[in-house]
Amino acid sequence: MLSKRMADRPPRYKNGGEMLKANYDSERKDGILVSYKVAAGVLIYKGALVCLNDSGYAVPAKDELGLRFVGVAYERGDNTDGASATVRVWKDGSFGFAMFSPARENLGQSVYIIDDDTVGLDTSFSIFAGTIVEIPAKNIVRILIRNAVR
């Protein structure tokens, strides 16, 4: 007999994770805009590069051990009061960020996170942020994040 917890799951999981034995209409979500809980005491600005810390909470991106890049903030996420807050992040697209002295030969190269608004070709912890697709202005690069987000 299935436990109450297993019985309440959709048919896909009623056999405790066994392979499907019939068609199943899995709920699909777009996945381009995803919500994450913001770490206590943290403020994430709209347009910032966003990472998850070791505990799985969203924080402004920076070149720090243990962080995982998850996208670009669609909105402001303010948990400075330590209550519960979320931030939605874009998981796909191209976005403009600061970069020191980009050159035409950098087009197509990978860039890594320096902080929540700056990327570089070489950083201490090499947190991949995306690929340079355009240099629209001095010290600005547009990066495609699709293959960088986790």
N, C-alpha and C positions, 0 to 999 in steps of 0.2 A: 504494500500500500504506500502511496506517495504521501510525504509529509505535507502539512498544510501549506508550507512555503512553496514547495514544488507544485502542488495542485493549483496554486494561484498564478503560476507563471503561464505565459502563452504556450500554445501547443508545441512550439519549437523546443521548449525546454522540459516538457513533461517527462521525458525519459532520462532526465539527469545529464543532459549534454550529449546523448548518443546522436548518431547521424540521423538526418531526416529520413522518414519513410514515406512521405507524401509531400506534395507541393505546399509551400508556406508563403504567405504574403507578408514579407518582412516590412516593417514600417521604415520608410526612407525619409531621411532628412537631407536637406541641401548640403550642409557641411561646410559652406563657404564662410558663414558667420556663426561662430561658436562662443558660448558663454563659459567663463571660468570664475571661480571665487577668487576675490582679491585678498592678499595677505593682510593681516591685521596691522594697522598703523601705516598703510601704504596708500599713495595716491598715484594713479596712472592717468596721464593726460591723453585725450583724444589724439590719434595720429602717432602715438608712441610705439616703438618696437616693444613687444611684450614677451616675457619668458615665464616659465613655471619654475618655482624653487624646488628643492628636494622634497618638500611636503606636498607638492602639487598645487600650490597657490600662485596666482598671477602676481608678478612684480614687474616694475620697469626694467627693460633689458639693460644689462651691463656685462662687461667682460669679466665674468666671475665663475669660478669652478662650481659645477653642479647645476647650472641653469640650462634650461632647454627652451629654445625659441619656438613660440607657438603662433605668432602673427602680429598684426598691426591693430592697435586699438581703434575700434569703430566709434567708441564713445569714452567719456571720462569714467573711470572707476575709482570711487573715493571711499576708502575704508580707514581713514585717518582716525575715526572715533573708535575703531576696534569692533564695531558691530559687524553685521554681515553685509557684504557688498559684492557685486559681480561686475565683470566687464566683458563685453562682446568684442571679439577680435576677428578681423578678416584673415582667412586662411589661404587666400589666393589673390592675385592681382599684382600690379606694379606700383610702387610708391617712391616718392622722392625723399632722400635723406642726405645729410651732410657727409662729405668725404673730403679729406685734405688733398688738394691738388690732383684730382682725377685727370687722366689723359685719354685720348682716343684709343690708345692701345690697351686700355683697361676694359673696353667694351667686351662683354662676354665672359669676363673673369668673375670668380667668386669673391664675395665680400663677407666680412665677419663683424660681429657686434662690438662696438666700443662702448656706446651708451644707448639710451632710448631714442636718440635722434642722430646718431653718428655711426657710420660703418667704415671699415678699413680693409686693406688687402692682407694685413698681417696683425694678429692680436695675440695676447698671451694664452687665451683658452680656446681660441678658434671656434666660437659659436657661429655656425654658418647662418647667414641672414638671407642670402639670395645671390642672384647673378645680375651684373650691371647690364641694362638694356639701353640706357640713354644717359647722356650728360647734358641736361637742359640748361644749366647755368654754371657759373664759376663755383666750385666747391660743392656742387649738388650732383648726385647721381640718382637715377631712377632704377630701382632694383625689382626684379621679378622674384617673389617670395615662394612661389608654388612648390619648389623642390626642397625648400629649407625648413618649412614648418613641420612640427611633430604632432 
